[in-house]
Amino acid sequence: MRCLIRLGATGRIEVVSPYDAVTQAQLRAIRPRGEWCGHRRCWEFPLEAALALQTALAGRFAVDPEVEQWLQWLRQPLPPLPPHRDLVAAAALDQPLADGRRLFAHQRAAVRWLLARRGAVLADAMGLGKTLSALVAARAMVRLADCRLLVLAPVGLHDHWRREALSLGLQLDLHSWSRLPAGLPPAGTVLIADEAHYAQNLQTLRSRGLLRLSRHPRLRAAWLLTGTPMKNGRPVQLYPLLAAIDHPLARNRHRFEELFCQGHWREQGGRRIWQASGASNLAELQRLIRPLLLHRRKQDCLDLPPKRRRLQPVLLEPAEQRGFQHRLEQTVEAYRRRAARGEVRRDAEVLAVFTALRQISSHHKLPAAEALIRSLLAAQQSVVIFTAFVASARLLVERLGTGLLLTGAVPVPERQRRVDAFQAGRSPLLVATYGTAGLGFTLHRARHVLLIERPWTPGDAEQAEDRCHRIGMGGALTSHWLQLGVADQLVDSLIASKAERIALALHRGEQLLRRRSLPAMVRELLRHW
């Protein structure tokens, strides 16, 4: 095995060498401490240990050229940033933008908060103007520290970022989450990661890429924007974001998961598996992350018209009910036959069956959805429909004979044109899938939003509703949740449980929640079918 000091995928220093007692003792003595990564067969150290490593292993280990470059930058650090008061003054918070807009009070507070932190998560609720707040803060950094501005955002939001940057006279280097840059330029860079919950899984390339950029020696600041920092209600999803802003809690992943994720070892198939998918000590977690994570709800910042949720059970005619029940039973029986033949994967197959049940339920809810939509359109109301299934969206538009369709098959430029047509009142109805319209678009003309079924995570359901519940809306918003059968009931109860857990971790917390996993709940549902 070659002795090598290299740069890892997450921007940490990796030391690779065959076992040698003297070298191992030297590595254990390095500060800041490193840790042994068994699956990669190497030691891993924070960048701050690079100079100590090079000294301790002098001449015996080859040094990767990229590590050499980072070490050179460490020896020649960027000049210090101006004082906070000067940065706030450069932000010109009281002056109107080029298009005449003025920042709201909560946005001005967010700018001051960001400028006081080199790493931060701005986790305000959707619709509170995080994009503009981050750009105004970045403009102050560009003015006084000669920084470059790099923005990571989903492709569908790039036009929005360009428009907002143009209103501030800013030039930005815009990248999608699917194509992150490998490094940063020698000059200082402010990194803004929009929809940062895209990087909530450390096993994905985009999470590793974000960490690599956030640990770059030429980084001035890393500001992460997301309205759902714990999208699925699990603290383990928060860990990559904390690591990207160099929060002290994220410097020991095992300890973090032990304290806040119910991390423990369990036996599976004769192997020890580390399990960390729970939640614990949420009040303590909330207290510790508060200095670097700003989470405000709309009711804390704005006097918006109310949003009301209305649960609407769907009642089927006897013949329709028999057909619905027959299709469900066929799906479950097919699953049982596969299970008896040993063809079923423990979790994946269960969730596939559950998705099929939800799709059947979605199809049988369309007549009720159609009747409700027709009554709302007759009352001159603007309506947005969300569904998880493209087939349901297309069929609903065909049945109604009107409305704009917004799915992944629609080209990106055409999506914005259809949204603009809805916002301008040229069509009172927009039918969309969660994955396409649940992110980045403003649909505040709607007075009603209809969720034919709900996503499995409260973050996605909230995102969809808040496309309509935003600054500029002209009246109250009613969110209709159609519910048919046990599959809908199970998902809705799961959303309520996850939403409570998220609330405990982000802005209050006195109790420990215990929630069963979705696969376990579905398996019990199938057993008692």
FENLIN-V156510 format. One record per run of one state. SS is the DSSP state (h for helix, s for strand, l for the rest). FROM is the first residue (numbers start at 1). TO is the last residue. Records with the same first field share a line. If there is no record, write none. Layout:
# FENLIN-V156510
SS=FROM-TO ; FROM-TO
This chain:
# FENLIN-V156510
l=1-3 ; 8-12 ; 17-20 ; 30-34 ; 38-41 ; 46-46 ; 57-61 ; 64-64 ; 76-83 ; 92-104 ; 116-118 ; 123-129 ; 146-147 ; 153-154 ; 168-172 ; 176-188 ; 195-195 ; 200-204 ; 215-218 ; 226-235 ; 245-247 ; 252-252 ; 261-263 ; 269-270 ; 276-281 ; 295-297 ; 302-306 ; 314-317 ; 341-347 ; 379-382 ; 388-389 ; 401-403 ; 407-411 ; 424-428 ; 438-447 ; 452-457 ; 467-476 ; 484-484 ; 507-517 ; 528-529
s=4-7 ; 13-16 ; 35-37 ; 42-45 ; 62-63 ; 119-122 ; 148-152 ; 173-175 ; 189-194 ; 219-225 ; 264-268 ; 271-275 ; 293-294 ; 307-313 ; 383-387 ; 404-406 ; 429-433 ; 448-451 ; 477-483
h=21-29 ; 47-56 ; 65-75 ; 84-91 ; 105-115 ; 130-145 ; 155-167 ; 196-199 ; 205-214 ; 236-244 ; 248-251 ; 253-260 ; 282-292 ; 298-301 ; 318-340 ; 348-378 ; 390-400 ; 412-423 ; 434-437 ; 458-466 ; 485-506 ; 518-527
